Amino acid sequence: MKLHFCMKTILCFGDSNTWGFDPSSMTEPHPRRHAPDVRWTGVLSQALGSGFRVIEEGQNGRTTVHEDPLNICRKGKDYLPACLESHKPIDLVILMLGTNDLKSTFNVPPGEIAAGAGVLARMILKSDVGPGNGPPQLLLVCPPRIGDLTHLPDLAVKIPDGIARSAQFPHYYAALAASLECAYLNSQEIVETSITDGIHLEADAHLKLGTAMALKTLSLF
């Protein structure tokens, strides 16, 4: 008798911390990525094993619902529908976005940033890209807290009051997850951003986050 093995598909939709931006390359002409097995998505894949397929959909500068006039094609709301359709059927979407919405270009408070993430979350939960043309499960992840940017004055101007504003994220993201009745994870309880650039994750933080993501994912299945 032939047994049919059902592999679970997980889509990780995020920004540069899902892309795997190496903080040490912040001041270099071109960004560098952590190695695939170092990124939290890679850690997640290894921890889950062969029964799961992890799709990495991270993009530097990606926002929730805002168009960046200086960095085109970064609005998550625009790209998400095609992304979901491309990878269906999807069992679980892990959504971690909001850090780039802190930029002065957009001038929005933390609560509205979470609301932007909510727009994407509802798109996922109302989609037909899950098994049997139903919606996939959603794991909403609160982005990491911004660190000290005083040693990078140009960046500090772009993300004003980043520490205080990003520290408010958990309140709003937790409330959003509760209203949507979806799974939730607060990355700020798990990792801290690098002291090098205050935004991205070092290798050890990727390991911690990927491990926590794996535990949470397994609990959902």
Secondary structure, DSSP 8 states (H G I E B T S, - for coil): -------EEEEEEESHHHHTB-GGGTTSSS--B--TTTSHHHHHHHHH-TTEEEEEEE-TT-BSS---TTS-S-BHHHHHHHHHHHH-S-SEEEEE--GGGGSTTT---HHHHHHHHHHHHHHHHT-S-SGGGS--EEEEEE-------TT-HHHHHHSTTHHHHHTTHHHHHHHHHHHHT-EEEEGGGT----TTTSSS--HHHHHHHHHHHHHHHHHH-
